[in-house]
Amino acid sequence: MADQTSQDAAQAEADKGYWAANVRIILVSLVIWAVVSFGFGILLRPALSGIAVGGTDLGFWFAQQGSILVFLALIFFYAWRMNKLDREFGVEE
């Protein structure tokens, strides 16, 4: 019975580590997305207006296309990192 209790405690600790890592990845991704979409596309747009990208200024590019491309990159990053995390904790599909 004591062996089962120690196994349950170890599993609970591993679960906490897994979810802490998962939440950390999510928070980092959300911060990056917020900075790129809101920061670069709206708040820093006047400061980025002097930099030309594809015939338009960089602030407009971030507002129209850049934030979407960063969001797609974050989706692929999250999937890759979660697969790696799943393998580390032995919960892969």
C-alpha positions as a Markdown table, in Angstrom:
| # | Residue | x | y | z |
|---|---|---|---|---|
| 1 | Met | 0.0 | 0.0 | 0.0 |
| 2 | Ala | 2.8 | 2.4 | 0.8 |
| 3 | Asp | 4.4 | 1.6 | -2.6 |
| 4 | Gln | 1.1 | 2.6 | -4.3 |
| 5 | Thr | 1.0 | 5.8 | -2.4 |
| 6 | Ser | 4.5 | 6.8 | -3.4 |
| 7 | Gln | 3.7 | 5.9 | -7.0 |
| 8 | Asp | 0.6 | 8.1 | -6.9 |
| 9 | Ala | 2.6 | 11.0 | -5.4 |
| 10 | Ala | 5.2 | 10.6 | -8.1 |
| 11 | Gln | 2.5 | 10.6 | -10.8 |
| 12 | Ala | 0.9 | 13.7 | -9.3 |
| 13 | Glu | 4.2 | 15.5 | -9.3 |
| 14 | Ala | 4.8 | 14.5 | -12.9 |
| 15 | Asp | 1.3 | 15.7 | -13.8 |
| 16 | Lys | 2.0 | 19.1 | -12.1 |
| 17 | Gly | 5.3 | 19.4 | -14.0 |
| 18 | Tyr | 3.6 | 18.6 | -17.3 |
| 19 | Trp | 0.8 | 21.1 | -16.8 |
| 20 | Ala | 3.2 | 23.8 | -15.5 |
| 21 | Ala | 5.2 | 23.4 | -18.7 |
| 22 | Asn | 2.1 | 23.4 | -20.8 |
| 23 | Val | 0.8 | 26.6 | -19.2 |
| 24 | Arg | 4.2 | 28.2 | -19.6 |
| 25 | Ile | 4.3 | 27.5 | -23.3 |
| 26 | Ile | 0.7 | 28.9 | -23.7 |
| 27 | Leu | 1.6 | 32.1 | -21.8 |
| 28 | Val | 4.7 | 32.7 | -23.8 |
| 29 | Ser | 2.9 | 32.2 | -27.1 |
| 30 | Leu | 0.1 | 34.5 | -26.0 |
| 31 | Val | 2.5 | 37.2 | -25.0 |
| 32 | Ile | 4.4 | 37.0 | -28.3 |
| 33 | Trp | 1.0 | 37.1 | -30.2 |
| 34 | Ala | -0.1 | 40.1 | -28.2 |
| 35 | Val | 3.1 | 42.0 | -28.7 |
| 36 | Val | 3.1 | 41.3 | -32.5 |
| 37 | Ser | -0.5 | 42.0 | -33.2 |
| 38 | Phe | -1.4 | 44.8 | -30.7 |
| 39 | Gly | 2.1 | 46.2 | -30.1 |
| 40 | Phe | 3.6 | 46.2 | -33.6 |
| 41 | Gly | 0.3 | 46.5 | -35.5 |
| 42 | Ile | -1.3 | 49.3 | -33.4 |
| 43 | Leu | 0.9 | 50.9 | -30.7 |
| 44 | Leu | 4.2 | 50.9 | -32.6 |
| 45 | Arg | 2.7 | 51.5 | -36.1 |
| 46 | Pro | 3.8 | 55.2 | -36.2 |
| 47 | Ala | 7.3 | 54.3 | -35.2 |
| 48 | Leu | 7.5 | 51.5 | -37.9 |
| 49 | Ser | 6.0 | 53.7 | -40.6 |
| 50 | Gly | 9.4 | 54.7 | -42.0 |
| 51 | Ile | 10.5 | 51.1 | -42.7 |
| 52 | Ala | 9.3 | 49.8 | -46.1 |
| 53 | Val | 8.3 | 46.2 | -46.6 |
| 54 | Gly | 6.8 | 45.0 | -49.9 |
| 55 | Gly | 5.7 | 48.5 | -51.0 |
| 56 | Thr | 4.1 | 49.5 | -47.7 |
| 57 | Asp | 5.3 | 50.4 | -44.3 |
| 58 | Leu | 6.2 | 47.8 | -41.6 |
| 59 | Gly | 3.5 | 48.9 | -39.2 |
| 60 | Phe | 0.8 | 48.4 | -41.8 |
| 61 | Trp | 2.4 | 45.0 | -42.8 |
| 62 | Phe | 2.3 | 43.8 | -39.2 |
| 63 | Ala | -1.4 | 44.9 | -38.9 |
| 64 | Gln | -2.5 | 43.2 | -42.1 |
| 65 | Gln | -0.2 | 40.2 | -42.6 |
| 66 | Gly | 2.6 | 40.0 | -40.1 |
| 67 | Ser | 0.4 | 39.2 | -37.1 |
| 68 | Ile | -1.4 | 36.4 | -39.0 |
| 69 | Leu | 1.9 | 34.9 | -40.1 |
| 70 | Val | 3.3 | 35.0 | -36.5 |
| 71 | Phe | 0.0 | 33.4 | -35.3 |
| 72 | Leu | 0.4 | 30.6 | -37.8 |
| 73 | Ala | 4.1 | 30.1 | -36.7 |
| 74 | Leu | 3.0 | 30.0 | -33.1 |
| 75 | Ile | 0.5 | 27.3 | -33.9 |
| 76 | Phe | 3.2 | 25.1 | -35.5 |
| 77 | Phe | 5.6 | 25.9 | -32.6 |
| 78 | Tyr | 3.0 | 25.0 | -30.0 |
| 79 | Ala | 2.2 | 21.7 | -31.8 |
| 80 | Trp | 6.0 | 20.8 | -32.1 |
| 81 | Arg | 6.7 | 21.8 | -28.5 |
| 82 | Met | 3.7 | 19.9 | -27.1 |
| 83 | Asn | 4.7 | 16.8 | -29.0 |
| 84 | Lys | 8.2 | 17.1 | -27.5 |
| 85 | Leu | 6.7 | 17.7 | -24.0 |
| 86 | Asp | 4.4 | 14.7 | -24.4 |
| 87 | Arg | 7.4 | 12.5 | -25.2 |
| 88 | Glu | 9.3 | 13.8 | -22.2 |
| 89 | Phe | 6.4 | 12.9 | -19.8 |
| 90 | Gly | 5.4 | 9.7 | -21.6 |
| 91 | Val | 1.9 | 10.8 | -22.6 |
| 92 | Glu | 2.4 | 10.8 | -26.4 |
| 93 | Glu | -0.4 | 9.4 | -28.5 |
